[in-house]
Amino acid sequence: MGIEDISSVKTYLSFKIGDEEFGAHVSKVLSILGLQKITKVPKSPDYMKGVINLREMVLPVIDTCFKF
């Protein structure tokens, strides 16, 4: 593989939901987290599992299987 070929290489993060596979370009991925404690939010939609604290920011946790 020459230098010209390397510059055209595209890298993706792929993941599976159920039987379907999805991908996102790595430039769109901010971080990959391990399992964390999820705090439930009363009266939230069914697809929202709760929130997590990430670096002093409150982030929603969405069940993509349910949402999509």
PDB file of N, CA, C and O in Angstrom:
ATOM      1  N   MET A   1       0.850  -1.179   0.000  1.00  0.00           N
ATOM      2  CA  MET A   1       0.000   0.000   0.000  1.00  0.00           C
ATOM      3  C   MET A   1       0.891   1.236   0.000  1.00  0.00           C
ATOM      4  O   MET A   1       1.735   1.401   0.881  1.00  0.00           O
ATOM      5  N   GLY A   2       0.699   2.101  -0.989  1.00  0.00           N
ATOM      6  CA  GLY A   2       1.504   3.306  -1.104  1.00  0.00           C
ATOM      7  C   GLY A   2       0.932   4.447  -0.265  1.00  0.00           C
ATOM      8  O   GLY A   2      -0.145   4.328   0.319  1.00  0.00           O
ATOM      9  N   ILE A   3       1.670   5.551  -0.216  1.00  0.00           N
ATOM     10  CA  ILE A   3       1.241   6.718   0.562  1.00  0.00           C
ATOM     11  C   ILE A   3      -0.088   7.251   0.033  1.00  0.00           C
ATOM     12  O   ILE A   3      -0.930   7.688   0.817  1.00  0.00           O
ATOM     13  N   GLU A   4      -0.289   7.222  -1.279  1.00  0.00           N
ATOM     14  CA  GLU A   4      -1.561   7.692  -1.850  1.00  0.00           C
ATOM     15  C   GLU A   4      -2.726   6.856  -1.328  1.00  0.00           C
ATOM     16  O   GLU A   4      -3.801   7.383  -1.044  1.00  0.00           O
ATOM     17  N   ASP A   5      -2.501   5.550  -1.204  1.00  0.00           N
ATOM     18  CA  ASP A   5      -3.554   4.646  -0.743  1.00  0.00           C
ATOM     19  C   ASP A   5      -3.897   4.890   0.726  1.00  0.00           C
ATOM     20  O   ASP A   5      -5.066   4.806   1.102  1.00  0.00           O
ATOM     21  N   ILE A   6      -2.905   5.189   1.558  1.00  0.00           N
ATOM     22  CA  ILE A   6      -3.129   5.398   2.988  1.00  0.00           C
ATOM     23  C   ILE A   6      -4.025   6.618   3.223  1.00  0.00           C
ATOM     24  O   ILE A   6      -4.885   6.591   4.104  1.00  0.00           O
ATOM     25  N   SER A   7      -3.833   7.674   2.451  1.00  0.00           N
ATOM     26  CA  SER A   7      -4.625   8.882   2.647  1.00  0.00           C
ATOM     27  C   SER A   7      -6.097   8.665   2.308  1.00  0.00           C
ATOM     28  O   SER A   7      -6.944   9.444   2.744  1.00  0.00           O
ATOM     29  N   SER A   8      -6.416   7.636   1.549  1.00  0.00           N
ATOM     30  CA  SER A   8      -7.805   7.373   1.183  1.00  0.00           C
ATOM     31  C   SER A   8      -8.480   6.355   2.113  1.00  0.00           C
ATOM     32  O   SER A   8      -9.649   6.022   1.916  1.00  0.00           O
ATOM     33  N   VAL A   9      -7.755   5.862   3.117  1.00  0.00           N
ATOM     34  CA  VAL A   9      -8.317   4.883   4.045  1.00  0.00           C
ATOM     35  C   VAL A   9      -9.320   5.578   4.962  1.00  0.00           C
ATOM     36  O   VAL A   9      -9.024   6.638   5.513  1.00  0.00           O
ATOM     37  N   LYS A  10     -10.496   4.993   5.127  1.00  0.00           N
ATOM     38  CA  LYS A  10     -11.533   5.520   6.001  1.00  0.00           C
ATOM     39  C   LYS A  10     -11.666   4.579   7.199  1.00  0.00           C
ATOM     40  O   LYS A  10     -11.626   3.360   7.039  1.00  0.00           O
ATOM     41  N   THR A  11     -11.823   5.143   8.393  1.00  0.00           N
ATOM     42  CA  THR A  11     -11.931   4.339   9.605  1.00  0.00           C
ATOM     43  C   THR A  11     -13.279   4.583  10.252  1.00  0.00           C
ATOM     44  O   THR A  11     -13.701   5.728  10.411  1.00  0.00           O
ATOM     45  N   TYR A  12     -13.955   3.506  10.625  1.00  0.00           N
ATOM     46  CA  TYR A  12     -15.293   3.584  11.205  1.00  0.00           C
ATOM     47  C   TYR A  12     -15.370   2.784  12.497  1.00  0.00           C
ATOM     48  O   TYR A  12     -14.677   1.781  12.667  1.00  0.00           O
ATOM     49  N   LEU A  13     -16.216   3.242  13.393  1.00  0.00           N
ATOM     50  CA  LEU A  13     -16.569   2.477  14.584  1.00  0.00           C
ATOM     51  C   LEU A  13     -17.850   1.747  14.222  1.00  0.00           C
ATOM     52  O   LEU A  13     -18.836   2.379  13.842  1.00  0.00           O
ATOM     53  N   SER A  14     -17.848   0.453  14.331  1.00  0.00           N
ATOM     54  CA  SER A  14     -19.064  -0.302  14.008  1.00  0.00           C
ATOM     55  C   SER A  14     -19.637  -0.897  15.281  1.00  0.00           C
ATOM     56  O   SER A  14     -18.910  -1.228  16.217  1.00  0.00           O
ATOM     57  N   PHE A  15     -20.959  -1.024  15.296  1.00  0.00           N
ATOM     58  CA  PHE A  15     -21.643  -1.613  16.449  1.00  0.00           C
ATOM     59  C   PHE A  15     -22.897  -2.305  15.959  1.00  0.00           C
ATOM     60  O   PHE A  15     -23.382  -2.045  14.857  1.00  0.00           O
ATOM     61  N   LYS A  16     -23.409  -3.181  16.788  1.00  0.00           N
ATOM     62  CA  LYS A  16     -24.551  -3.996  16.421  1.00  0.00           C
ATOM     63  C   LYS A  16     -25.686  -3.742  17.406  1.00  0.00           C
ATOM     64  O   LYS A  16     -25.480  -3.724  18.619  1.00  0.00           O
ATOM     65  N   ILE A  17     -26.876  -3.547  16.871  1.00  0.00           N
ATOM     66  CA  ILE A  17     -28.088  -3.434  17.679  1.00  0.00           C
ATOM     67  C   ILE A  17     -29.033  -4.513  17.172  1.00  0.00           C
ATOM     68  O   ILE A  17     -29.523  -4.448  16.045  1.00  0.00           O
ATOM     69  N   GLY A  18     -29.281  -5.499  18.013  1.00  0.00           N
ATOM     70  CA  GLY A  18     -30.096  -6.632  17.564  1.00  0.00           C
ATOM     71  C   GLY A  18     -29.371  -7.350  16.444  1.00  0.00           C
ATOM     72  O   GLY A  18     -28.222  -7.764  16.601  1.00  0.00           O
ATOM     73  N   ASP A  19     -30.044  -7.496  15.311  1.00  0.00           N
ATOM     74  CA  ASP A  19     -29.445  -8.175  14.159  1.00  0.00           C
ATOM     75  C   ASP A  19     -28.875  -7.210  13.129  1.00  0.00           C
ATOM     76  O   ASP A  19     -28.372  -7.639  12.090  1.00  0.00           O
ATOM     77  N   GLU A  20     -28.949  -5.905  13.407  1.00  0.00           N
ATOM     78  CA  GLU A  20     -28.479  -4.917  12.447  1.00  0.00           C
ATOM     79  C   GLU A  20     -27.137  -4.328  12.862  1.00  0.00           C
ATOM     80  O   GLU A  20     -26.872  -4.125  14.047  1.00  0.00           O
ATOM     81  N   GLU A  21     -26.293  -4.057  11.866  1.00  0.00           N
ATOM     82  CA  GLU A  21     -24.998  -3.436  12.121  1.00  0.00           C
ATOM     83  C   GLU A  21     -25.027  -1.983  11.662  1.00  0.00           C
ATOM     84  O   GLU A  21     -25.622  -1.650  10.637  1.00  0.00           O
ATOM     85  N   PHE A  22     -24.367  -1.119  12.448  1.00  0.00           N
ATOM     86  CA  PHE A  22     -24.299   0.299  12.155  1.00  0.00           C
ATOM     87  C   PHE A  22     -22.846   0.727  12.212  1.00  0.00           C
ATOM     88  O   PHE A  22     -22.000   0.005  12.739  1.00  0.00           O
ATOM     89  N   GLY A  23     -22.558   1.894  11.675  1.00  0.00           N
ATOM     90  CA  GLY A  23     -21.205   2.415  11.721  1.00  0.00           C
ATOM     91  C   GLY A  23     -21.215   3.927  11.803  1.00  0.00           C
ATOM     92  O   GLY A  23     -22.141   4.580  11.322  1.00  0.00           O
ATOM     93  N   ALA A  24     -20.184   4.476  12.412  1.00  0.00           N
ATOM     94  CA  ALA A  24     -20.011   5.924  12.495  1.00  0.00           C
ATOM     95  C   ALA A  24     -18.547   6.218  12.203  1.00  0.00           C
ATOM     96  O   ALA A  24     -17.659   5.507  12.673  1.00  0.00           O
ATOM     97  N   HIS A  25     -18.301   7.257  11.434  1.00  0.00           N
ATOM     98  CA  HIS A  25     -16.927   7.644  11.140  1.00  0.00           C
ATOM     99  C   HIS A  25     -16.248   8.020  12.460  1.00  0.00           C
ATOM    100  O   HIS A  25     -16.855   8.688  13.296  1.00  0.00           O
ATOM    101  N   VAL A  26     -15.017   7.605  12.650  1.00  0.00           N
ATOM    102  CA  VAL A  26     -14.329   7.829  13.921  1.00  0.00           C
ATOM    103  C   VAL A  26     -14.202   9.308  14.269  1.00  0.00           C
ATOM    104  O   VAL A  26     -14.059   9.645  15.444  1.00  0.00           O
ATOM    105  N   SER A  27     -14.250  10.185  13.295  1.00  0.00           N
ATOM    106  CA  SER A  27     -14.163  11.616  13.592  1.00  0.00           C
ATOM    107  C   SER A  27     -15.418  12.120  14.304  1.00  0.00           C
ATOM    108  O   SER A  27     -15.402  13.204  14.889  1.00  0.00           O
ATOM    109  N   LYS A  28     -16.498  11.349  14.261  1.00  0.00           N
ATOM    110  CA  LYS A  28     -17.751  11.730  14.921  1.00  0.00           C
ATOM    111  C   LYS A  28     -17.885  11.127  16.316  1.00  0.00           C
ATOM    112  O   LYS A  28     -18.824  11.457  17.040  1.00  0.00           O
ATOM    113  N   VAL A  29     -16.959  10.248  16.703  1.00  0.00           N
ATOM    114  CA  VAL A  29     -17.008   9.572  18.007  1.00  0.00           C
ATOM    115  C   VAL A  29     -16.219  10.380  19.021  1.00  0.00           C
ATOM    116  O   VAL A  29     -15.025  10.615  18.838  1.00  0.00           O
ATOM    117  N   LEU A  30     -16.879  10.805  20.089  1.00  0.00           N
ATOM    118  CA  LEU A  30     -16.207  11.594  21.127  1.00  0.00           C
ATOM    119  C   LEU A  30     -15.462  10.700  22.103  1.00  0.00           C
ATOM    120  O   LEU A  30     -14.312  10.978  22.444  1.00  0.00           O
ATOM    121  N   SER A  31     -16.111   9.616  22.564  1.00  0.00           N
ATOM    122  CA  SER A  31     -15.460   8.689  23.486  1.00  0.00           C
ATOM    123  C   SER A  31     -16.258   7.397  23.562  1.00  0.00           C
ATOM    124  O   SER A  31     -17.423   7.345  23.170  1.00  0.00           O
ATOM    125  N   ILE A  32     -15.619   6.374  24.064  1.00  0.00           N
ATOM    126  CA  ILE A  32     -16.257   5.082  24.304  1.00  0.00           C
ATOM    127  C   ILE A  32     -16.138   4.828  25.797  1.00  0.00           C
ATOM    128  O   ILE A  32     -15.034   4.805  26.343  1.00  0.00           O
ATOM    129  N   LEU A  33     -17.260   4.640  26.451  1.00  0.00           N
ATOM    130  CA  LEU A  33     -17.277   4.496  27.907  1.00  0.00           C
ATOM    131  C   LEU A  33     -17.549   3.059  28.313  1.00  0.00           C
ATOM    132  O   LEU A  33     -18.220   2.309  27.603  1.00  0.00           O
ATOM    133  N   GLY A  34     -17.022   2.695  29.455  1.00  0.00           N
ATOM    134  CA  GLY A  34     -17.373   1.427  30.064  1.00  0.00           C
ATOM    135  C   GLY A  34     -18.704   1.582  30.786  1.00  0.00           C
ATOM    136  O   GLY A  34     -19.254   2.681  30.851  1.00  0.00           O
ATOM    137  N   LEU A  35     -19.214   0.500  31.320  1.00  0.00           N
ATOM    138  CA  LEU A  35     -20.480   0.519  32.040  1.00  0.00           C
ATOM    139  C   LEU A  35     -20.381   1.417  33.269  1.00  0.00           C
ATOM    140  O   LEU A  35     -19.437   1.308  34.051  1.00  0.00           O
ATOM    141  N   GLN A  36     -21.360   2.302  33.433  1.00  0.00           N
ATOM    142  CA  GLN A  36     -21.397   3.212  34.571  1.00  0.00           C
ATOM    143  C   GLN A  36     -22.756   3.123  35.252  1.00  0.00           C
ATOM    144  O   GLN A  36     -23.713   2.588  34.692  1.00  0.00           O
ATOM    145  N   LYS A  37     -22.825   3.654  36.464  1.00  0.00           N
ATOM    146  CA  LYS A  37     -24.091   3.677  37.203  1.00  0.00           C
ATOM    147  C   LYS A  37     -25.026   4.669  36.522  1.00  0.00           C
ATOM    148  O   LYS A  37     -24.667   5.826  36.304  1.00  0.00           O
ATOM    149  N   ILE A  38     -26.230   4.205  36.188  1.00  0.00           N
ATOM    150  CA  ILE A  38     -27.237   5.041  35.548  1.00  0.00           C
ATOM    151  C   ILE A  38     -28.265   5.449  36.593  1.00  0.00           C
ATOM    152  O   ILE A  38     -28.832   4.605  37.287  1.00  0.00           O
ATOM    153  N   THR A  39     -28.497   6.745  36.697  1.00  0.00           N
ATOM    154  CA  THR A  39     -29.499   7.269  37.627  1.00  0.00           C
ATOM    155  C   THR A  39     -30.800   7.467  36.856  1.00  0.00           C
ATOM    156  O   THR A  39     -30.840   8.199  35.867  1.00  0.00           O
ATOM    157  N   LYS A  40     -31.864   6.808  37.317  1.00  0.00           N
ATOM    158  CA  LYS A  40     -33.157   6.910  36.647  1.00  0.00           C
ATOM    159  C   LYS A  40     -33.739   8.306  36.818  1.00  0.00           C
ATOM    160  O   LYS A  40     -33.508   8.968  37.830  1.00  0.00           O
ATOM    161  N   VAL A  41     -34.499   8.747  35.813  1.00  0.00           N
ATOM    162  CA  VAL A  41     -35.145  10.060  35.830  1.00  0.00           C
ATOM    163  C   VAL A  41     -36.658   9.832  35.812  1.00  0.00           C
ATOM    164  O   VAL A  41     -37.179   9.241  34.866  1.00  0.00           O
ATOM    165  N   PRO A  42     -37.365  10.293  36.843  1.00  0.00           N
ATOM    166  CA  PRO A  42     -38.825  10.095  36.880  1.00  0.00           C
ATOM    167  C   PRO A  42     -39.517  10.753  35.686  1.00  0.00           C
ATOM    168  O   PRO A  42     -39.099  11.813  35.219  1.00  0.00           O
ATOM    169  N   LYS A  43     -40.567  10.119  35.206  1.00  0.00           N
ATOM    170  CA  LYS A  43     -41.420  10.630  34.121  1.00  0.00           C
ATOM    171  C   LYS A  43     -40.663  10.867  32.812  1.00  0.00           C
ATOM    172  O   LYS A  43     -41.069  11.704  32.006  1.00  0.00           O
ATOM    173  N   SER A  44     -39.577  10.141  32.599  1.00  0.00           N
ATOM    174  CA  SER A  44     -38.837  10.264  31.336  1.00  0.00           C
ATOM    175  C   SER A  44     -39.419   9.260  30.330  1.00  0.00           C
ATOM    176  O   SER A  44     -40.080   8.302  30.731  1.00  0.00           O
ATOM    177  N   PRO A  45     -39.180   9.471  29.028  1.00  0.00           N
ATOM    178  CA  PRO A  45     -39.674   8.524  28.015  1.00  0.00           C
ATOM    179  C   PRO A  45     -39.098   7.123  28.246  1.00  0.00           C
ATOM    180  O   PRO A  45     -38.046   6.969  28.868  1.00  0.00           O
ATOM    181  N   ASP A  46     -39.796   6.111  27.740  1.00  0.00           N
ATOM    182  CA  ASP A  46     -39.372   4.720  27.938  1.00  0.00           C
ATOM    183  C   ASP A  46     -37.977   4.442  27.399  1.00  0.00           C
ATOM    184  O   ASP A  46     -37.242   3.641  27.977  1.00  0.00           O
ATOM    185  N   TYR A  47     -37.598   5.092  26.297  1.00  0.00           N
ATOM    186  CA  TYR A  47     -36.290   4.832  25.697  1.00  0.00           C
ATOM    187  C   TYR A  47     -35.138   5.474  26.470  1.00  0.00           C
ATOM    188  O   TYR A  47     -33.978   5.123  26.257  1.00  0.00           O
ATOM    189  N   MET A  48     -35.453   6.418  27.371  1.00  0.00           N
ATOM    190  CA  MET A  48     -34.400   7.062  28.166  1.00  0.00           C
ATOM    191  C   MET A  48     -34.207   6.266  29.455  1.00  0.00           C
ATOM    192  O   MET A  48     -35.087   6.221  30.315  1.00  0.00           O
ATOM    193  N   LYS A  49     -33.060   5.654  29.565  1.00  0.00           N
ATOM    194  CA  LYS A  49     -32.782   4.794  30.721  1.00  0.00           C
ATOM    195  C   LYS A  49     -32.397   5.590  31.957  1.00  0.00           C
ATOM    196  O   LYS A  49     -32.505   5.089  33.076  1.00  0.00           O
ATOM    197  N   GLY A  50     -31.950   6.825  31.767  1.00  0.00           N
ATOM    198  CA  GLY A  50     -31.548   7.670  32.884  1.00  0.00           C
ATOM    199  C   GLY A  50     -30.431   8.601  32.470  1.00  0.00           C
ATOM    200  O   GLY A  50     -30.294   8.949  31.297  1.00  0.00           O
ATOM    201  N   VAL A  51     -29.628   9.001  33.452  1.00  0.00           N
ATOM    202  CA  VAL A  51     -28.504   9.901  33.190  1.00  0.00           C
ATOM    203  C   VAL A  51     -27.252   9.380  33.881  1.00  0.00           C
ATOM    204  O   VAL A  51     -27.329   8.628  34.853  1.00  0.00           O
ATOM    205  N   ILE A  52     -26.097   9.793  33.365  1.00  0.00           N
ATOM    206  CA  ILE A  52     -24.818   9.490  34.005  1.00  0.00           C
ATOM    207  C   ILE A  52     -24.062  10.797  34.214  1.00  0.00           C
ATOM    208  O   ILE A  52     -24.345  11.804  33.565  1.00  0.00           O
ATOM    209  N   ASN A  53     -23.106  10.764  35.121  1.00  0.00           N
ATOM    210  CA  ASN A  53     -22.232  11.910  35.368  1.00  0.00           C
ATOM    211  C   ASN A  53     -20.901  11.605  34.690  1.00  0.00           C
ATOM    212  O   ASN A  53     -20.183  10.688  35.088  1.00  0.00           O
ATOM    213  N   LEU A  54     -20.584  12.387  33.662  1.00  0.00           N
ATOM    214  CA  LEU A  54     -19.327  12.208  32.947  1.00  0.00           C
ATOM    215  C   LEU A  54     -18.528  13.496  33.039  1.00  0.00           C
ATOM    216  O   LEU A  54     -18.894  14.507  32.438  1.00  0.00           O
ATOM    217  N   ARG A  55     -17.456  13.457  33.779  1.00  0.00           N
ATOM    218  CA  ARG A  55     -16.587  14.634  33.943  1.00  0.00           C
ATOM    219  C   ARG A  55     -17.387  15.875  34.350  1.00  0.00           C
ATOM    220  O   ARG A  55     -17.237  16.950  33.771  1.00  0.00           O
ATOM    221  N   GLU A  56     -18.235  15.696  35.355  1.00  0.00           N
ATOM    222  CA  GLU A  56     -19.071  16.775  35.917  1.00  0.00           C
ATOM    223  C   GLU A  56     -20.138  17.290  34.952  1.00  0.00           C
ATOM    224  O   GLU A  56     -20.655  18.393  35.130  1.00  0.00           O
ATOM    225  N   MET A  57     -20.467  16.501  33.937  1.00  0.00           N
ATOM    226  CA  MET A  57     -21.565  16.837  33.027  1.00  0.00           C
ATOM    227  C   MET A  57     -22.615  15.744  33.130  1.00  0.00           C
ATOM    228  O   MET A  57     -22.277  14.561  33.187  1.00  0.00           O
ATOM    229  N   VAL A  58     -23.881  16.126  33.154  1.00  0.00           N
ATOM    230  CA  VAL A  58     -24.973  15.156  33.197  1.00  0.00           C
ATOM    231  C   VAL A  58     -25.364  14.817  31.767  1.00  0.00           C
ATOM    232  O   VAL A  58     -25.758  15.690  30.995  1.00  0.00           O
ATOM    233  N   LEU A  59     -25.250  13.530  31.421  1.00  0.00           N
ATOM    234  CA  LEU A  59     -25.545  13.079  30.058  1.00  0.00           C
ATOM    235  C   LEU A  59     -26.684  12.071  30.066  1.00  0.00           C
ATOM    236  O   LEU A  59     -26.718  11.188  30.924  1.00  0.00           O
ATOM    237  N   PRO A  60     -27.619  12.187  29.123  1.00  0.00           N
ATOM    238  CA  PRO A  60     -28.707  11.207  29.048  1.00  0.00           C
ATOM    239  C   PRO A  60     -28.201   9.877  28.495  1.00  0.00           C
ATOM    240  O   PRO A  60     -27.279   9.836  27.681  1.00  0.00           O
ATOM    241  N   VAL A  61     -28.824   8.789  28.956  1.00  0.00           N
ATOM    242  CA  VAL A  61     -28.519   7.448  28.449  1.00  0.00           C
ATOM    243  C   VAL A  61     -29.759   6.971  27.705  1.00  0.00           C
ATOM    244  O   VAL A  61     -30.831   6.821  28.291  1.00  0.00           O
ATOM    245  N   ILE A  62     -29.600   6.736  26.409  1.00  0.00           N
ATOM    246  CA  ILE A  62     -30.710   6.359  25.540  1.00  0.00           C
ATOM    247  C   ILE A  62     -30.557   4.896  25.135  1.00  0.00           C
ATOM    248  O   ILE A  62     -29.468   4.460  24.762  1.00  0.00           O
ATOM    249  N   ASP A  63     -31.645   4.145  25.208  1.00  0.00           N
ATOM    250  CA  ASP A  63     -31.666   2.758  24.747  1.00  0.00           C
ATOM    251  C   ASP A  63     -31.927   2.794  23.240  1.00  0.00           C
ATOM    252  O   ASP A  63     -33.075   2.906  22.812  1.00  0.00           O
ATOM    253  N   THR A  64     -30.864   2.698  22.436  1.00  0.00           N
ATOM    254  CA  THR A  64     -31.002   2.827  20.990  1.00  0.00           C
ATOM    255  C   THR A  64     -31.838   1.700  20.382  1.00  0.00           C
ATOM    256  O   THR A  64     -32.498   1.892  19.362  1.00  0.00           O
ATOM    257  N   CYS A  65     -31.807   0.540  21.005  1.00  0.00           N
ATOM    258  CA  CYS A  65     -32.628  -0.583  20.521  1.00  0.00           C
ATOM    259  C   CYS A  65     -34.101  -0.182  20.569  1.00  0.00           C
ATOM    260  O   CYS A  65     -34.845  -0.429  19.620  1.00  0.00           O
ATOM    261  N   PHE A  66     -34.509   0.419  21.642  1.00  0.00           N
ATOM    262  CA  PHE A  66     -35.897   0.845  21.826  1.00  0.00           C
ATOM    263  C   PHE A  66     -36.206   2.079  20.983  1.00  0.00           C
ATOM    264  O   PHE A  66     -37.279   2.165  20.386  1.00  0.00           O
ATOM    265  N   LYS A  67     -35.284   3.026  20.929  1.00  0.00           N
ATOM    266  CA  LYS A  67     -35.494   4.290  20.217  1.00  0.00           C
ATOM    267  C   LYS A  67     -35.602   4.090  18.716  1.00  0.00           C
ATOM    268  O   LYS A  67     -36.478   4.678  18.081  1.00  0.00           O
ATOM    269  N   PHE A  68     -34.721   3.266  18.126  1.00  0.00           N
ATOM    270  CA  PHE A  68     -34.726   3.070  16.677  1.00  0.00           C
ATOM    271  C   PHE A  68     -35.624   1.920  16.288  1.00  0.00           C
ATOM    272  O   PHE A  68     -35.750   1.609  15.103  1.00  0.00           O
TER     273      PHE A  68
END
